[in-house]
């Protein structure tokens, strides 16, 4: 009986492994086929879009399905999928872009320093680096153009341009909801996501509407060593890196005639949390160690006395007008955009458990 039961268990395990392997292979093949799907891009500003294979520019593009397969949650996560492109934040405060394409980029959070990589949301240019590296959701596509793009997009695109296109309201009623939770091995808390949307017609063939919303709560991945009794602090660790983000995006599409279309989009967002996890370590050759706190640059250990914070709030409205014209077989497009952004914060610049150099800032 024992041998027979063992054989049954072995056969069950083998069948389970085969099923999991088959499912994994099918999922991998499905994901690969999605990544190979045809993508129509808007970057060339051609009526009806352009097949990415026929575009005369160096571009990487991702449609809705590709973004789902790659689990893209913000622009940083695309850096691993686009060659010669780095879409990182600045480090001194969350949400500020330090984008570089083909080696052209800037490394500053000062608003008066123009970026070399332009970021456009539904055609509206984001004129400063602050408030750019934030969570993404409910997207139609993301297009990354490498190399100077001044002819198509004007100034501040000597390195390239990143185009973010959100989804429009649908012709038929649709509702979707997604929830996710994750945790790292070193994490003392979790990271939770909620997002959903409702879309459909209000007046058939004339007016469509959509409302989408997003919420993220991160309990913090890092552990900040408080410094110990030598610094007048308890010898313990505290969770660090907490953040909370909320966004809501209503939109309308109005088509009074067959040749005219108005698309109105509004977005309100709030994002706040801890400041940056600053680390102090010796120079590259191991010389000039810091007398107060030293950590291996390959580790994620650090000790700061000022947790800092960031608090970003923004409101934006975009009105896109499209008029089909008989001459030239084209479309006249006008985009009006307005964005109000306020960001405040504080960072521990010296990255030690002593109050040596702390900096506060505000961008309005």
N, C-alpha and C positions, 0 to 999 in steps of 0.2 A: 504494500500500500504506500509506503513512504517513497519507494522508487517511482511508482506510478504518479503520485502527486508531484514529485520533483520534476518528472517529465512534463506533466501538464503545465507547471509553472514555467519551465524552460520554453515550452512551445508558445505559451501566452506572451512571455517576454519577447521572444523572437518575432511573433506576429505584431506585437505592439511597436517594436523597433522598426519593422518593415513598414507599418502604417505611418509612423512618424516620419520615416525617411521619405516615403512616397509623398506625404503631404508637404514636407519641406521642399522636396524637389519640384512639386507642382507649384508651390508658392514662389519658389525661386524663378521658375520658368515664367510664371505670370508676371512677377515683378520685372523681369528682363524684358518681356514683351511690352509692358507699359512704358519702360524707359526708351524703347525703340519706336514708340508711336510718333506719327507725324505731328509737328507742332507749328502752328501759325503764329507769327510774331507781328507786333505792332511797331517795332522800333524804326523800321524803314519808312513809316508814315505813308504807306500805300493803302489805297482804298481796299477794304476787305482783308488786309493783312498780307503777309508773305510767308511762303513755306521756308522754314529755317534752312533747308538744304539749298535753297536758291538765293539766300540773302547775300549780297556782296559786302558783308561786314564780318569781322571776327566776333561771334556772338555765341553765348550759351543760354538756352532758354528751357524753362520748366513749366509745363502746364499743371492743371489741377491734380491730375492723377500722378504725375511724376513727383510733385511736392508731397503727396500722401505717401508714396512708396519710400521716399527718402526721409520721411519724418521731419520735415523742415519746420522748425518752430520760430526761428529768427534768422536774420541775414548771416550771422556768424556760422550757422550750421551748413551754409552753402559753400563755404570756403573749401571744403574737402572735395567738392564735386565740380569745381570750375578751375581750369588750369590758369596759372599766372595771376591769380586773384586772391587777395587776403581781405576779408571783411570782418575785422576784429574791432572791439571797442578800445577806447583810449587807455583804460586802466586807472586813471585818477578819479574817475567817477563813472558809474554804470550808465549806459545808454548813449554815450558820445562816440561817434564813429571815428575810427582810425583806418580808413579804407585805402587800399593800395592795389593798383592794377599795373602789371608789367613794371613794377618797381617805382611807379609814380604815386606818391601819397604824402600826407602830412602827419605829424605826430604832435598834435596840440589840441587842447580843449578850449582855446581862446576863440570866441565867436567871430572876431574881426579877421581871423586868418581863413582865407577862402580854401575850400576843399579842392582836391584835384579829381575826385570821383563824385559826379553828381548823382543824387538820388531823387527819383520822381515817383510820386504816388498818384496814380490815375491821371497822369499828365501834369500834376502840380509839382514844381521844383521845391525841395526842402533846402532853404538857403544857408543853413548852419549845420554843424556836425552834431549838435545836441539834440537828443530825442529821436535819434535815427535807429539805433540798435535796440529796438523794442520787439515784443512778441508779435508774430504774424498769424493771421487766421483768415479763413473764408476768402482765399485768393483764387483768382482766375489764372494768373501766371506771374512769373518773375523772369526778366530778361537782363542778362549781364553783357554789356558791350565792351570789348577791350580795344584800347587805343583811342586817340583823340576823336571826339564826337562833336566838335564845334559846329559843323555844318548843320547837323540835325537838332542839336540841343543847346547851342550857345556857349556861354562861359562856364568855367569851373568843371570842365569835362576833359581835361588834357590826358588824364589817365584812362577815363572811360565813363560809363554811365550804368546805373542800376535802375530798372523800371519795374515798379510793383503795380500790378493791376488787380483790383478787387472784383469780386463777382457782382454781376448785375441782377436785378430782379428777373424772375423767370416767367414764362408765358403761362405755365400751369402751377397749381398750388404744390409747394414742396416744403417740407419741414425736416430738419436734421438736428441731431444732438450727439455730442461726443464727450466722454469723460475719461480721464486717465490719471494714474498715480504712479510715481516712481520713487526709488530711494537708492542711494549709493551705499557701498559697504561701510564707508566712514561716516555716513550721515547719521545724525541723531534725530533727524526729523524727515518728513516726506515732502514731495513736490506734487501738487495736485492741480489738475486742469479741468475746466468746464467750458464748453463752447456750444453754441447752437444758433440756428437761424430759421426764420419763417419767411416764405416768399410766395408771391402769386399775383394774379390780376385783380385790380379794383374795378376798373371799367374795361371791358373786353376790347382788345385791340387799341386801346387808347392810353390806359394808365396802369402801371404795374408798381408794386411796392415790395420792400424787403426790410427786415430788421434782423441784424445778427449781433451777438454779444459774446464776450470772452472774459474768463476769470482765471487767474493763476495765483496760487499761494505756495510759496517756497519756504519751508521751515529752516533752511540753511544747510549747506553741505560742509562748510569748514568748521574747525574747532580753533578758537583763539586762546592761546595760553596766557593766562592773566598776569604772569610775571613772577609770582611767588613772593614770599615774605621779604626778600631782599629789596623789593620795590614797594613795600608797604601794601601788597595786594595778596589775596588768598592764592594758595598753590592749587589751582584748579583750572579746568578748561570750560569755556562757554561756547554755545552754538553761535555760529557767525554766518552771515550771508542771507538772512531772512529778507524776503521781498513779497510784495503783493501788487498785482496788476489787474485793472478792470478797464474794458473798452466796450463801447456800444456804437453800432454803425447802422443807422437807417438810410435808405436810399429810395429814390423814385425814378421811374422812366415814363416820360410823357411823349406820345407821338400824335400830335394834332393832325398831321397829314402823312401821306405815304413817303414824303421826301424830307420830313423834318422830325428831329428827335432831340429831346432834352433829357439829360441825365443829371439828377441832383443827388449828391452824396454828402452826408454829414458824419463826423466822427468826434466822439468825446472819449478821452483817455486819462487814466490816473495810474501812476506807478511810483511806489516808494519802497524803501528798504534800507539795509545797512550800506555803509560806505565800502570802499574797496578793501580787499584782503591784502594789505601791504606786507612785503617780506624784505628783511634786511639780511644781507649776506656779504662775505668778503668779495674782493675783486676777482676777476676771471682767473688770475694766476695765484689766488689764495692769499695775497698780501692785503694789508690795511684792513684787518678785521674790525668790526664794530665792537666797542668796549661794553655795550649794553645788551646786545642781542645779535646772535649769529645763527643762520640756518643754511643748510645745504640748498643750493639753488635747484636741485633736482627733487626736493621734497616740497610738500605743501604745508609745512609747519610755519607758524608765525606768531608774533606776540606784539600787540599794540594796545595802548591805553585809551585811545579814542576810537570808538566803534564807528563814528561818523554816520552819515545818512545821505540819502538822495530822495528828492520829492519832485516828480515831474507831472505836470498837468497840461493838457492841450485840448484845443477845440479847432476843428478845421471844416471848411465847407468848400465843395468843388462843384461847379456847374459846367457841364460839358454840352455844347450845342453842335449838332451835326446836321448839315443841310446838303442833300444830294443835288448835284447840278447836272444839267444836260451836256454842257460843254466840257470836253476833256475827260468825260466818264469818271469824275472824281467826286470828292466830298469836301466841303468847306467845314472845318472844325475850329471852334473857339473854346478855350478852356479858361474859365475864371476860377482862381483859387485864393483862399484866404486861410491863414493858419496863425493861431495865437498860442504861443508856447511859453511856459514859465517853469524853470528848473532851478532848484536850490539844493545845497548840500554842504557837507564838510568831510574832509579826508585827513587821515593820519599820514603825513608826507614823510616824516622821519622813520616810520615803521619800527619803532622801538616801544617798550613799555614805559617810556618817560615822555613828559609833555614838552618836547623840544620844538617841533614844527608841525602845527596843525593849520589847515587852510580851509576857509569857508568861501563860498561863491554863490552867485545868483545870475541867471541868464533869463532875460525877459524879452 
